[in-house]
């Protein structure tokens, strides 16, 4: 309605993520023939406590947040990746 505010839209968006994940988890559990008991999460969305709790509630699944990679290690990994991409591009151009 016109009375819908920003907070309600944000909440609906977060809830939709959890519902979509639950559909995937259910399909995976059906394919595996067993219930998924834990979901390991990382990335920006997992910083949202509401989303992680809602996901746990909807999926009846334990949510395990991975520890963050330290900044120096992350930067070194990305530097190596970018170097490999440049090398691949250079080889492809020859």
VENDA-V306480 format. One record per pair of residues at least 12 apart in sequence whose ideal C-beta (glycine too) atoms are under 6 Angstrom apart, sorted by the first residue. I is the first residue (numbers start at 1). J is the second residue. Records with the same first field share a line. If there is no record, write none. Layout:
BEGIN
I=J, J
END
This chain:
BEGIN
14=51
18=54, 55, 58
22=58, 59
25=59
38=62, 64
39=61, 63
40=64
41=63, 65
42=66
46=65
END
